Amino acid sequence: MGIKKFIVKILAKYNYDSVKRGENNAIKSQKKIFCYLNSKLSQTEFGRLHKIKSTDSILSFQKKIPISDYEDFVPYIEKIASGTKNVLWEGLPKYFAKSSGTTSGAKYIPLTREMLKIQIKSTKEALLLYAKQTNNFDIINGKMMFIQGSPVVTNYKKIPCGRLSGIVANYVPRFLQKNRLPSMVVNSIEDWEDKIKNIIHETKDCDLRLIGGIPPWVIMYFEKLLIECGGKNIKEVFPKLSLYVYGGVNFRPYKNTFDKLVGDIDFLELYPASEAFIGYQNDVNKNDMLLLTNHGVFYEFIEVSEFTNNKNPKRIWLKDVKIDTNYVIILNTCAGLWGYNIGDTIKFTSISPYKIVITGRVQHYISAFGEHVINNEVETALEKTTKLFGGEIVGFTVCPSISKTKDSQGHDWFIEFNREPDNIEAFADYLDTCMVSQNIYYGDLIKNKIIRPLKIIRIKKGGFNKYMSSIGKLGGQNKCPQLANDRKIGDYLINFML
């Protein structure tokens, strides 16, 4: 046994025991984190403005701190960027994590030393748990690659700034640096298409055993690699590739495409965000994720119906959550974000331990006709339909088509197939049936012929990449919204329809 493998086995056992202790003390950990965060907040400009005391209870905190999104924090971010200390957290953040966001333009999220350590630690925990469960310690002896943002750090005014994945790439442990791909030089290339070409050149003859990245960009890499190297699937190029790590989007719509491209491989889901590392898949055989309750975040939750219909929605914390209820997740972090609406919705699948699935985005829905269709519904419908009828999906988005005549208005599904189903009409009919069965409002609209059944618009290969490139968001951590309440994306994609 090699020395690296021996060390990792010891670390994996220690890590497993530590995670289990965390699972058993989730409520206690959240209380402790709240007290710590609140005491820090009381010493900041933001805390003084909201009359925070270090002795405040959770209820008192919730009454004083409003629910906010990034735009509400912009004045404070600008102060920090100019060098003002103790605004949202003590001192100054080590970095700004620059995020393109899916609901607004560029965001500059404070990344303190404390939060940076947690971001790195969380990924390490997830990978060690995977190795312990599967006894797959051999990945440490091969190459590991994350298709990610550039590690180049610039400045936003007086604070160093970069993509979170790129910043973290600068902190790979020394004993793993020889295993890492792509090289820092290639990883620093900004142009995405050029970057992929160089990654292919650098990786095509290597012993790759782990790959990570957002599904559409990894699919793009795999497809271009197979053109370069030949072979029926990626396992012929990388025989020892055994793990794909992803996060940021639901993997289910892409699974058929991955199965065809890669073959037999394990999948591991993470829930990292520029604001915090929220969860990871702690059981490779289950599709939910462990909520990280002792990782620098005090969580609050608001039922989606409350959030959308009430100006002062009821906020609860972990001890009061229920299984199978759709919640907006609210963060309070050791990076200085308070009452922060990250924009995601989640459901708990378990409360012993606390495990979650991501159900969508608060602002990503379709309700052009009063149906309020959410991400989880379209992803579930698409997963069931591709499982029954086949088809490999590269990308998709759903937009409303609004018309003066009822027979021409409804939902348009723009789908880029890697391989089309044999019967596209039957595929569309069953997809619509799945939507009707999940969303009673959508079902009523179809039944009463207020809207027509959904329509599939097939997009040429590369259409979604063209769209993302047109808005300057090709590659990296960027994601195309899967739901839109307007026609902006759809109107662009019409130019690439088959």
N, C-alpha and C positions, 0 to 999 in steps of 0.2 A: 504493500500500500504506500502510495506517495505521501510525502509530508503534508502537501496541501490538502489532500483528501482526509488525512488523519485529523488535521486541525479542524476542518469543516465538520467532521462527524462529532467532535467534542462540542463545537459551537452549536450545532443543531440540537443536541440533547439539552444543553443549557437553555437555549432559546425556546424549545418546546415547553420546558417546565415553567419558564417565565411567562409565556403567553397564557398557559393554563391558569396561573395565579391571577393574571389580569382578568381572564374571563370570569373567575369566581368572585371578583371584588369590584365589579363594574360600578355599582352605585356608590360604594365607598370612594372609589377613585374619582368619580365625577364630583362628589362633594368636596374632596380635597383640592381638585383642580379649580373648582369655582372659588374657593377661599383664596387660593394663591393668585388667580387671575384678578379677582376683585381687589385684593390688596395692592397689586401693581397698578391697576386702573385708577385707584384713588389718588395716586401720585402724579398722574398725567394731566395735561391740559384738557383732554377730552373728558376725563373723570371729574375734574373740578367743575367744568361747564355743566355737567349733568348731576352735580352734587352727590357724587358717589362717596360713601364712607367705607373704610376697610371692614367694618362690622356688619355691612348690609346683608340681609338675607337674600335668598334667590328671588323671592316674591318682590322684595323692595327693589332689587336690581332690575327686574323685568318692568316695574312701573316707571323707573327712571330712564332706562336705555331704550330708545325706539328701535323698531325693526328698520334696517337700512339696506340699501344696495350700494354698489361701487360709486355711483354718481354722488351719493350723499357724503362719501368720504373724500371726494376730490379736493376740497379746500384744505383738508388736513394733510393729504398726500403732497400737495404743492408746498405746504410749509416744511414738511420733512425733506422734500427734494431740495429746498433752499438751504438746508442745514440746521433748522430749528430742532432742538432736542426735546425729548419727553412730551411729545405731542399725543401719540396713541399708545406708546410703550416707552419704557425707560431708554434714554439715550437715542441713538439712531439705528435703523436697521442695517444689517450687513450688506444687503442687496435690495433692489426691487426685482421681483419676478414679473417680467413683462408677459402679459397674456392678451391674446387677440380678442378673447371673449366670444361668446355666441349671441349675446344680447346687446352688445355695445361695441365701441371701438377699442383702441388700445387701453389696457389697464396696467397700472403699476402697483403691484401688491407688495406691501412690506414683507421682507423675509429676514427675520431676526436670526441671530446665531442659534438661539434655542430651537426655533422652528426648522432651520436648516438641518440641524442634527436629527430632529424627529423625521424629516423627510427621508434622509439617508437610512436611518435606523429601520424605518417601516418597510422599505423595499428589502432590506437585508433579512428582516424577520420573515417576510412572506416566502422568500426563496429558501431560507433554512427550514421552514416548516414543510415546504414542498419536498425538499431533499430527504427530510426525516420520514415523512409519510410514505414516499415511494422508494426509499433506499437508493435513489438515483444521485449518487455522489460523483458520478463520472463526469457530469457537466463541468466540474471544476477543472478538469484536465484538458478541455477543449476551448474553442473560441466562443465568446459571448458577445452578442451585438444588440444594441438598442438603436433603432432608427429614430432619431430624436432631433431636437432643435440644436442650433449651433452653440458650442461652448464659449464662443467669443463674448466677453463681457465689455460693455461700453458704459457710459455714464448717462443717467438722466439727471441733469443739473449736477448736484454734488454727491449723488448716490450711485454706486455701481449697479448695473442693470443688465439683465439677460433673460432668456427663456429658462424656466425652472429646470427642465430636463437638461439643458445645456450647462447651467450652473452646477447641477449635481454631478455632471460628467467630469467636472474638475476635481471631484472628491472621491474618485474610485480608489479603494485601498491599494497600496503599493504592490502587495503580493498578487493582485489580480490584474495589474495594468498590462502585463504581457498577454493576457487572455482577451483583452478588450478590442472590439472592432465597432465601427471603423476607427482608423487612426485619428488623432486630434486634427491633423492637417485636412483630411477629407471631411471630417465632421464639421469643420469650420466653414465649408463652402456654403454660401448663402443661396445660390440658385439651385432650386430643388432638382430639376432635371439633370443638371450637371453633377450634382451631389450623388444622385442615384447611379449615374454612369460610373463615377469613380468608386462608389461602394461596391458595385459589381466587379470592377477590375480588381479591387483589393480583396474581395472575399470569395471569388469563384473557385479557387483551389484550396480553400482553408478547411479546417476540421470544425465546422460550426455546430454547436450543440444546443445553444439557447439563442432565441431571437425575441425582441420586444419592440412594440410600437403600435400605433393606431392602425386598425385593420385595413382601411383603404390604401394607406401608404405602404404597408408590408405586402399587400397583394400586388401593388404596382411594382415593387422591387422583385418579387418572385416571378412575375410574368416576364419582365425584361431580362431577368437572369436566365430563365429557361430558353428564351430566344437566343441568348448569347452562348449558353452551354449545351443546349439540347436536352434531351431526357423527357420522360413522360411526366415526372413530378419532381418536387424538390428533394425528396428522399434519395433520388438517384444522384443528385449533386452533393447533398450533405447526408450521408448514410447514418450519422450518429446524432442528427438533430432530433431532440426529444421534448423540447418545451418551448411554447410560445406564450409570452407574457404580454398582456394588453390592459388598457384602461381608457376611460374617457368616453367610450361609446358602447352600446350593447352589441355583443358579439354575435348574437343569434342569427341576424339576417345574413351574416357573412360566412356562417359555418360550412354550408354546402360548398362554397367556393374554396375555402381552406382545405376541406377534406379532399377535394379533387386535386388541388395544387400540391398538397403536402403529404397526404396519406396519414398514417397512424402517428399521432403526436399528442402530448398532454397540453392542456390550456390552463392558464392561471390568470385570474382577473385581479387587478388592483384598482383602488379608488383614490388616486392622487389628484390633487388640485393645487393651483398656485397658492391658495389660501391655507390649505392644511392637507394632511394625509388622513383620509377619513376611514378607510377600511381596506381589507384584502381577503381573498378567498383562502380560508384556513383549512378547507377540506377539498382536495382535488376531485372528489367524487360528487360534490354538491355545488350548485351554481350560485349560492348566496355568499355574502361576505361578512366577516367579523367586523363589527363596529369597534374602532379603536378608542376605548374609553379612558386610557391613561397616557395619551399622546399629545398633551398640551392644548386640548380643546374641550370647552364646556359646551355641550349641545343643547339646543332647544328645538322643539318641534311644534308645528302648527298644522292642523288638518287642512287639506287643500280647500275643502268647501268653506271653512272658516276664513282662510286667507283670501279667497277670491270674493267673498260676500260680506265681509265685516271689516270696517275701518280700524277696529281695535280687536284683532283676533286673539283668541285665547292661546297663550304660550304654555307649553308643558315641558318638563325635562324628563330624563330617561326613566325615572321610576314610574311614570304615569303612561307610558306608551302602550299601545295595543297592537296585536298581530293583525296583519292584512288591512291596515288603514293607510291611506295615502297621505303622507306628511310632506310639507315643505321643511327642509332642514336649515336650521339657523346656527351660525358659528360664533363663538367667542374664543379668541385664540391668543397664544403667547407671541403672536406677531402684531397684536394691537388692533384686531378687528372685533367689533362689538355689535351684537344684535345683527349680524351680517347675513343677509339672504344670498346664499351662493347661487341660487337659481335652480337647484335640483330638487326633485321630489323622490322620496324613497318609501318603501314599505318594510316593516319588520316581518321576517319569516320565523323568528324565534326570539324569546326573551330570556332563555337560559341555555346558552349564552345569547347575548344581543347580536342578532345577525340580520342583515338587510339586503334588499335588491334595489337598484336604481330603477325608477319607473318613468322618468322623463325630466323635462325642463318646465319650470313654472310658466315661462313665456313662450314655450314651443307647444302650440296646440292649434287645432282648427275649430273655430266656432262661428264660421261665416253664416251658418243657418241655425245656430243655437245648439249644436250637437256636442261641443266641447270634447273632441277626440284628442287623446293624449298619446305620447310616445309608446307607452307600454302596450296599448291596444293595437297600434299598427305593427309593432315589432312581433307581437304574439301572433297576429293574423298572418303575417308574412312567413314566420317560422313554420306554422302549421301547413300553409299552402305549399311552400317549397318542399316540405317533407313528403307531401302527398303527390305532388305533380312534378317534382324535380325542378331544375333551374338553379343556376349559380349567379348570385347577385354581387356586383361590384359596388354599386351605390344606388341610393334612392332618396326621393323626397316627395312629400304629398302636399298639394296646394288646392285651394278651392277654385272652382270655375263658376263665376257668378254671371247669370244671364237673365234677360227679361222673360225668357220662356223656361218653364219648369223642366221640360224634357232635355234641355241642354246644360243645366247647371248641376253641379255635384262636385265630387272629389276627383282630381286627376293625380294618378300615381306615376311619377316619372322614375323609371327604373332602367338602370344600365346592367344588362345581363352579361356575364362571362359566357354562360351557356343558357339559351332560352328553354323554357319548358316545351314539351312536344305540342301541347294544346293551349295556346295563350288565352283563348276565349274561356275554356273551362277553368283555367288558372284564375282569371279575373272574376268569374262567377263565384268560385269557392272563396276567394279572398274577400269578396263583398259579403258573403254569408257569414264569414268569421267576424267581420266588423259588426254586422247586425246583431250577432249573438253576444257581443261584448258591450255594446253601447246602445242602451235602450232609446236614447234620443236620436241617434243615427238611424236606428231601426224604424222608429216612428216616421222619420222623414222619408225613408225609402218606401215604407208601407203606404203612406198617404200620398206618395208621388210628388212630394215637395221638391225632392232632388232625384236625379237618376242614379242607378248603380254606378259604382266607381269605374273609371276608365283608365286603362294602362297605356301610357305613352312610352314606347321603347326608345331609349337614348343610345346613340352610336357610342362605340368604344372610345373612352377618353373624354366624353362629354362633361362628366362631373369634374375631372381634373381641369378642363378648360374653364369651367365656371369658377373654381377655386383660384385658379391663376388670374382670372380677370379681376378678382377683388383682392389680389395680393396675399392670398392665404393658402398657397399650394404647399403641402407637406408639413413636416414637424408635428406639432400638437393640434393643428387646426382641423376642425370638423365641419362638415356641411350639415346644416340643420335638416332633420328628417321630417319636420313638420313646419309649415309656414301658414300664417293666416292671411297672406296676400299672394300675389302672383309674381313677385320680383324674381325669384329663382326660376319658377316655371317658365316665365316669359323668355329668360335667357336660354334655358335648356331646349325650348321649342326649336331653336336654330340647329340643334343636333339630333333631332328626332329621326328615326328610321323612316 
